[in-house]
Amino acid sequence: MKLKFLVFLLLLLIPLTFLKRSPAKTLVTVARVIDGDTLELANGKRIRLLGIDAPERGQFFYEEARERLKELVEGKRVFLERDVSNSDSLGRLLRYVFLNDTFINLKLVEEGFAIAYIVPPDKKYASKILEAEEFARKHELGIWKRSSLQYADCIRIKDFHFNALGRDSKNLNDEYVVFENRCNISINLSGWMIKDRSFKTYVFPEFVLDAKSSFILHSGFGKDTKKDLFWNSTFPIWNNDGDTLFLRDREGFLILYYSY
């Protein structure tokens, strides 16, 4: 009798366990695409695609990313899947998006229209999205397209001091990056851009880096010189637990990237 009762309990628990491990997907209609990683549904709710970050308005490849997402999902029925977090600080629902067998978040990264942006605890598809980013980077797709400038390979990062002494927010100028010009020519960096993985952006003022010289970019406030430039940020730029620096020419093409 006891054995039969145990078997009965197991039969009841199996479907419950399956349901727990199989995330529910919700079928919805996409009314419009707002940008390269944000949708608006027919019911008015906004969806922020999880695990990725596409260029913001005014940034390199913004229009291309937005148009690609429109092409993929606008006016179509898609499935949404939640991870751990439900919404962001703006009230947008955080979701993975699927169109039939196509994982939209991953596809945008794989084609170079967005980068991986994994924020714990939402890490369910982190490894797949990071693999997709590596594919796009190796093939120089989209936002990974390299600059064609002849001296693009001259610029290198000499030192990256992302963890300031003490509390970062109280010592912003001790958070800095040292860049060097390894070549025998001066390079005009005016209009070049530096971004982190969340697309915080610094645009170079009129600035020429002399041959075989270096300069320091500080996160805090100060007066620019030939040796020191200042982001003039009121908060830390670089995450102590990992980040990526992107250096782009004035057209937006990639000069270098550095991850830690």
GIDA-V345331 format. One record per residue. N is the residue number from 0. RES is the residue in one letter. PSI is psi in degrees with one decimal (none if undefined). OMEGA is omega in radians with two decimals (* if undefined). Layout:
N;RES;PSI;OMEGA
N;RES;PSI;OMEGA
This chain:
0;M;-46.5;3.13
1;K;-40.2;-3.13
2;L;-43.7;3.13
3;K;-38.3;-3.12
4;F;-39.9;3.12
5;L;-41.6;3.11
6;V;-40.6;3.12
7;F;-42.7;3.13
8;L;-42.0;3.13
9;L;-41.7;3.13
10;L;-32.3;3.10
11;L;-36.8;-3.06
12;L;-30.0;-3.08
13;I;-52.1;3.13
14;P;-33.1;3.11
15;L;-42.5;3.11
16;T;-41.0;-3.14
17;F;-44.0;-3.14
18;L;-35.0;-3.14
19;K;-37.2;-3.08
20;R;-17.6;-3.12
21;S;103.5;-3.08
22;P;138.1;3.13
23;A;139.8;3.08
24;K;136.9;-3.09
25;T;129.8;3.13
26;L;125.9;-3.09
27;V;169.8;3.07
28;T;129.9;3.11
29;V;117.1;3.13
30;A;-44.5;3.14
31;R;159.1;3.08
32;V;128.4;-3.13
33;I;-47.8;3.05
34;D;-164.7;-3.02
35;G;-7.9;3.10
36;D;17.8;-3.12
37;T;134.1;-3.13
38;L;158.9;2.94
39;E;130.5;-3.10
40;L;168.4;3.13
41;A;-26.5;3.14
42;N;3.8;3.10
43;G;-11.5;-3.13
44;K;146.1;3.13
45;R;141.8;-3.09
46;I;126.9;3.02
47;R;119.5;-3.10
48;L;127.0;-3.09
49;L;147.0;2.98
50;G;3.3;-3.11
51;I;164.4;3.04
52;D;122.6;3.13
53;A;158.8;-3.13
54;P;142.7;3.09
55;E;166.2;3.13
56;R;132.5;-3.13
57;G;-9.0;-3.14
58;Q;159.7;-3.13
59;F;130.6;3.06
60;F;15.7;3.11
61;Y;-52.2;-3.08
62;E;-40.4;-3.13
63;E;-43.0;3.14
64;A;-43.0;3.13
65;R;-45.2;-3.13
66;E;-36.3;3.14
67;R;-41.9;3.12
68;L;-37.5;3.07
69;K;-45.0;-3.14
70;E;-35.7;-3.07
71;L;-41.9;-2.92
72;V;-15.9;-3.02
73;E;129.5;-3.14
74;G;7.0;-3.08
75;K;164.1;3.07
76;R;125.5;-3.12
77;V;163.3;3.05
78;F;139.0;3.08
79;L;139.1;3.09
80;E;132.4;-3.14
81;R;152.2;2.98
82;D;-125.8;3.13
83;V;-51.8;-3.12
84;S;146.0;-3.14
85;N;-39.5;-3.08
86;S;165.4;3.11
87;D;-175.2;-3.07
88;S;-17.6;3.12
89;L;1.8;3.13
90;G;4.1;3.11
91;R;140.3;3.09
92;L;132.9;-3.14
93;L;117.1;-3.03
94;R;154.4;2.88
95;Y;141.9;-3.05
96;V;132.6;-3.13
97;F;132.5;3.02
98;L;106.7;-3.01
99;N;-116.9;-3.13
100;D;7.4;-3.09
101;T;123.2;3.07
102;F;101.1;-2.97
103;I;-44.2;-3.14
104;N;-48.4;-3.12
105;L;-41.1;-3.09
106;K;-41.0;3.14
107;L;-38.1;3.11
108;V;-44.5;-3.11
109;E;-32.6;-3.13
110;E;-0.6;3.08
111;G;20.4;3.11
112;F;-9.0;3.12
113;A;164.8;3.05
114;I;163.0;3.07
115;A;138.1;3.11
116;Y;83.4;-3.05
117;I;119.1;3.14
118;V;112.1;3.10
119;P;146.1;0.16
120;P;10.4;-3.05
121;D;85.0;-3.01
122;K;17.1;-3.03
123;K;-44.1;-3.10
124;Y;22.5;-3.06
125;A;-47.5;-3.07
126;S;-40.0;3.13
127;K;-42.3;-3.12
128;I;-39.0;3.11
129;L;-36.0;3.06
130;E;-39.7;3.12
131;A;-40.5;3.11
132;E;-41.2;3.13
133;E;-37.8;3.09
134;F;-48.1;-3.13
135;A;-39.3;-3.13
136;R;-46.7;-3.12
137;K;-33.0;-3.11
138;H;4.4;3.09
139;E;49.8;-3.11
140;L;140.9;3.02
141;G;-120.4;-3.09
142;I;-8.0;3.11
143;W;3.5;-3.14
144;K;128.2;-3.07
145;R;148.4;3.06
146;S;143.9;3.13
147;S;4.2;3.13
148;L;137.2;-3.07
149;Q;-29.3;-3.08
150;Y;17.1;-3.10
151;A;-33.7;-3.10
152;D;0.5;-3.11
153;C;-28.8;-3.04
154;I;130.4;3.10
155;R;157.8;3.04
156;I;121.3;-3.12
157;K;-35.4;-3.14
158;D;142.5;3.13
159;F;102.9;-3.12
160;H;78.8;-3.04
161;F;-16.8;-3.12
162;N;97.7;-3.10
163;A;156.0;3.10
164;L;132.0;-3.12
165;G;-146.4;-3.13
166;R;120.5;-3.05
167;D;-45.3;-3.06
168;S;-18.5;3.14
169;K;-3.4;-3.08
170;N;53.9;-2.98
171;L;-31.8;-3.08
172;N;-5.3;2.99
173;D;1.8;2.95
174;E;113.1;-3.01
175;Y;164.8;3.05
176;V;135.6;3.08
177;V;121.1;3.10
178;F;146.4;3.09
179;E;149.2;3.04
180;N;112.4;-3.07
181;R;-5.5;-3.03
182;C;169.5;-3.10
183;N;22.1;3.10
184;I;150.8;3.05
185;S;146.8;-3.09
186;I;126.8;3.12
187;N;111.8;-3.12
188;L;4.8;-3.10
189;S;127.7;3.12
190;G;-6.3;3.06
191;W;161.2;-3.05
192;M;144.9;3.00
193;I;133.9;3.10
194;K;152.7;2.97
195;D;-172.8;-3.08
196;R;-21.8;3.09
197;S;13.3;3.04
198;F;28.4;2.84
199;K;136.0;-2.94
200;T;134.9;2.98
201;Y;129.7;3.10
202;V;126.8;-3.12
203;F;136.5;2.98
204;P;-169.8;3.03
205;E;112.5;-3.03
206;F;128.4;3.09
207;V;124.5;3.11
208;L;116.0;-3.10
209;D;159.8;3.10
210;A;140.6;3.07
211;K;38.6;-3.14
212;S;174.8;-3.11
213;S;166.6;3.03
214;F;163.6;-3.13
215;I;130.1;3.03
216;L;111.0;3.12
217;H;149.0;3.14
218;S;-27.5;-3.04
219;G;-155.2;-3.06
220;F;151.0;3.09
221;G;179.1;3.12
222;K;125.0;-3.11
223;D;140.7;3.03
224;T;-174.0;3.10
225;K;-21.7;-3.06
226;K;-18.3;-3.09
227;D;126.2;3.02
228;L;156.4;-3.05
229;F;128.1;3.13
230;W;-28.6;-3.09
231;N;40.7;3.11
232;S;148.9;3.09
233;T;1.6;-3.13
234;F;160.6;3.12
235;P;144.9;3.13
236;I;-45.0;-2.96
237;W;128.7;3.12
238;N;133.2;-3.12
239;N;-24.3;-3.09
240;D;15.2;3.07
241;G;136.9;-3.13
242;D;177.8;3.10
243;T;134.2;3.06
244;L;130.3;3.05
245;F;125.9;3.03
246;L;124.2;-3.09
247;R;150.2;3.09
248;D;-180.0;-3.03
249;R;-17.5;3.07
250;E;-10.6;3.13
251;G;-2.4;-3.12
252;F;150.2;-2.98
253;L;126.9;3.01
254;I;-51.3;3.09
255;L;161.0;2.96
256;Y;151.9;-3.09
257;Y;121.2;3.11
258;S;146.1;3.07
259;Y;none;*
